[in-house]
Amino acid sequence: MNETGLVVKLSSSDVLASRHFYTEILGFVVDERYTINKGGCYLNESYLQLNLPRLESNIAIGLYKDIDAPMPKQDPDTTPGTAPTFLVADIKSVRHSLIEKGVSVGEIIANTSDKGFIDYFAFFQDPDNNTLVVRQNIN
């Protein structure tokens, strides 16, 4: 594989609500080159690609309208499956900022690898209940 980047596709029932969450809460920017606005109001099979500033050529999230309602809310700490993870320098301040913006964020969890490396995690969900994670690598 000769990869140049990564796009993570997430299901969305309301592309505009998801767009607001990812741009206004998480700081993504819309990459208009890849917008597919079916029916002019983001009907089924519409797509919106969002990039992280400073990483826009490497990592993106693709919101794909393929569900009619948000998925059932689940406990993100115990839910299996895909969970895009954002590496951050200060998990406490990021968690606090998300909570101030109205996002429900789980407690910070510590994990220690077999080699003794410590990571902190905090789980949260987008408007369609896709699980997302912030992670801080300590050492």
TIPASE-301858 format. One record per residue (C-alpha): x, y negated, z negated. Coordinates in nm, 4 decimals. Layout:
<nodes>
+----------+----------+----------+
|       px |       py |       pz |
+----------+----------+----------+
|        X |        Y |        Z |
...
+----------+----------+----------+
</nodes>
This chain:
<nodes>
+----------+----------+----------+
|       px |       py |       pz |
+----------+----------+----------+
|   0.0000 |   0.0000 |   0.0000 |
|   0.1332 |  -0.3440 |   0.0920 |
|  -0.0930 |  -0.5556 |  -0.1273 |
|  -0.0926 |  -0.9340 |  -0.1359 |
|  -0.3602 |  -0.9894 |  -0.3988 |
|  -0.6649 |  -0.8548 |  -0.5759 |
|  -1.0366 |  -0.9356 |  -0.5469 |
|  -1.2645 |  -0.7900 |  -0.8144 |
|  -1.6252 |  -0.7541 |  -0.6954 |
|  -1.8915 |  -0.8137 |  -0.9603 |
|  -2.2649 |  -0.7589 |  -0.9176 |
|  -2.4827 |  -1.0680 |  -0.9462 |
|  -2.8585 |  -1.1103 |  -0.9625 |
|  -2.8394 |  -1.4911 |  -0.9452 |
|  -2.5353 |  -1.6152 |  -0.7566 |
|  -2.5941 |  -1.9802 |  -0.8516 |
|  -2.6151 |  -1.9015 |  -1.2260 |
|  -2.3027 |  -1.6857 |  -1.1965 |
|  -2.1270 |  -1.9589 |  -0.9986 |
|  -2.2012 |  -2.2070 |  -1.2777 |
|  -2.0673 |  -1.9672 |  -1.5416 |
|  -1.7447 |  -1.8880 |  -1.3571 |
|  -1.6720 |  -2.2456 |  -1.2451 |
|  -1.7949 |  -2.4525 |  -1.5411 |
|  -1.7196 |  -2.2115 |  -1.8279 |
|  -1.4172 |  -2.0144 |  -1.7026 |
|  -1.2596 |  -2.2717 |  -1.4678 |
|  -1.2718 |  -2.0832 |  -1.1362 |
|  -1.3048 |  -2.2675 |  -0.8048 |
|  -1.5188 |  -2.1587 |  -0.5091 |
|  -1.3298 |  -2.0415 |  -0.2018 |
|  -1.5695 |  -2.1582 |   0.0697 |
|  -1.3844 |  -1.9570 |   0.3354 |
|  -1.5514 |  -1.6398 |   0.2130 |
|  -1.9022 |  -1.7621 |   0.1269 |
|  -2.1884 |  -1.5609 |   0.2784 |
|  -2.5135 |  -1.7374 |   0.1870 |
|  -2.7859 |  -1.5121 |   0.3274 |
|  -3.1169 |  -1.6917 |   0.3686 |
|  -2.9726 |  -2.0221 |   0.2484 |
|  -3.0457 |  -1.9338 |  -0.1159 |
|  -2.8114 |  -1.6430 |  -0.1856 |
|  -3.0461 |  -1.3573 |  -0.1065 |
|  -2.9406 |  -0.9901 |  -0.1182 |
|  -2.5979 |  -0.9175 |   0.0283 |
|  -2.4818 |  -1.2753 |  -0.0236 |
|  -2.1255 |  -1.3213 |  -0.1445 |
|  -1.9305 |  -1.5953 |  -0.3167 |
|  -1.5580 |  -1.5729 |  -0.3794 |
|  -1.4031 |  -1.7563 |  -0.6743 |
|  -1.0348 |  -1.8166 |  -0.7344 |
|  -0.8391 |  -1.9029 |  -1.0448 |
|  -0.6381 |  -2.2225 |  -0.9999 |
|  -0.2626 |  -2.1480 |  -0.9872 |
|  -0.3436 |  -1.7855 |  -0.8925 |
|  -0.5761 |  -1.8463 |  -0.5967 |
|  -0.3599 |  -1.6601 |  -0.3512 |
|  -0.3333 |  -1.3550 |  -0.5749 |
|  -0.6509 |  -1.2963 |  -0.7788 |
|  -1.0188 |  -1.3659 |  -0.7091 |
|  -1.3625 |  -1.2627 |  -0.8256 |
|  -1.6261 |  -1.1855 |  -0.5651 |
|  -1.9869 |  -1.2324 |  -0.6755 |
|  -2.2055 |  -1.0017 |  -0.4685 |
|  -2.5856 |  -1.0271 |  -0.4771 |
|  -2.6769 |  -0.6607 |  -0.5043 |
|  -2.9010 |  -0.6472 |  -0.8111 |
|  -3.2401 |  -0.8072 |  -0.8746 |
|  -3.1991 |  -0.8689 |  -1.2482 |
|  -2.9132 |  -0.8728 |  -1.4961 |
|  -2.7935 |  -0.5303 |  -1.6025 |
|  -2.9044 |  -0.4164 |  -1.9484 |
|  -2.7066 |  -0.5864 |  -2.2223 |
|  -2.4638 |  -0.3479 |  -2.3861 |
|  -2.2059 |  -0.3655 |  -2.6597 |
|  -1.8977 |  -0.4739 |  -2.4624 |
|  -1.6661 |  -0.3279 |  -2.7277 |
|  -1.7927 |   0.0255 |  -2.6572 |
|  -1.9189 |   0.0047 |  -2.2972 |
|  -1.7154 |   0.2118 |  -2.0507 |
|  -1.6411 |   0.0884 |  -1.7025 |
|  -1.4790 |  -0.2048 |  -1.5305 |
|  -1.3801 |  -0.5034 |  -1.7426 |
|  -1.1770 |  -0.7740 |  -1.5668 |
|  -0.9235 |  -0.8945 |  -1.8200 |
|  -0.7819 |  -1.2468 |  -1.8377 |
|  -0.4345 |  -1.2721 |  -1.9891 |
|  -0.4107 |  -1.5833 |  -2.2074 |
|  -0.1408 |  -1.7466 |  -2.4192 |
|  -0.3644 |  -1.8257 |  -2.7200 |
|  -0.6629 |  -1.5942 |  -2.7613 |
|  -0.7945 |  -1.7761 |  -3.0699 |
|  -0.8255 |  -2.1104 |  -2.8910 |
|  -0.9717 |  -1.9489 |  -2.5760 |
|  -1.2273 |  -1.7569 |  -2.7831 |
|  -1.3184 |  -2.0743 |  -2.9741 |
|  -1.3556 |  -2.2694 |  -2.6481 |
|  -1.5845 |  -2.0038 |  -2.4987 |
|  -1.8008 |  -2.0003 |  -2.8115 |
|  -1.8245 |  -2.3832 |  -2.8012 |
|  -1.9539 |  -2.3493 |  -2.4432 |
|  -2.2293 |  -2.1133 |  -2.5588 |
|  -2.0696 |  -1.7809 |  -2.4678 |
|  -2.1159 |  -1.4935 |  -2.7115 |
|  -1.7676 |  -1.3512 |  -2.7710 |
|  -1.6833 |  -1.0492 |  -2.9834 |
|  -1.4315 |  -1.0501 |  -3.2631 |
|  -1.0619 |  -1.0303 |  -3.1822 |
|  -0.9421 |  -0.6705 |  -3.1810 |
|  -0.5773 |  -0.5663 |  -3.2169 |
|  -0.4260 |  -0.2687 |  -3.0356 |
|  -0.0766 |  -0.1304 |  -3.0765 |
|   0.0769 |   0.0748 |  -2.7968 |
|   0.2821 |   0.3899 |  -2.8474 |
|   0.5921 |   0.1706 |  -2.8022 |
|   0.4827 |  -0.0758 |  -3.0732 |
|   0.3584 |  -0.3548 |  -2.8451 |
|   0.0641 |  -0.5451 |  -2.9910 |
|  -0.2187 |  -0.6910 |  -2.7831 |
|  -0.5269 |  -0.8819 |  -2.8975 |
|  -0.8583 |  -0.8478 |  -2.7112 |
|  -1.1967 |  -1.0215 |  -2.7249 |
|  -1.4908 |  -0.9087 |  -2.5121 |
|  -1.7723 |  -1.1190 |  -2.3639 |
|  -2.0240 |  -1.0966 |  -2.0799 |
|  -2.1266 |  -1.3059 |  -1.7804 |
|  -2.4926 |  -1.3916 |  -1.7004 |
|  -2.5430 |  -1.0476 |  -1.5394 |
|  -2.3906 |  -0.8685 |  -1.8396 |
|  -2.0691 |  -0.7765 |  -1.6577 |
|  -1.8121 |  -0.7171 |  -1.9319 |
|  -1.5103 |  -0.9502 |  -1.9310 |
|  -1.2112 |  -0.9570 |  -2.1637 |
|  -0.9545 |  -1.2103 |  -2.2804 |
|  -0.6253 |  -1.0566 |  -2.3877 |
|  -0.3117 |  -1.1936 |  -2.5480 |
|   0.0116 |  -0.9920 |  -2.5352 |
|   0.1973 |  -1.0553 |  -2.8597 |
|   0.5389 |  -0.8974 |  -2.7982 |
+----------+----------+----------+
</nodes>
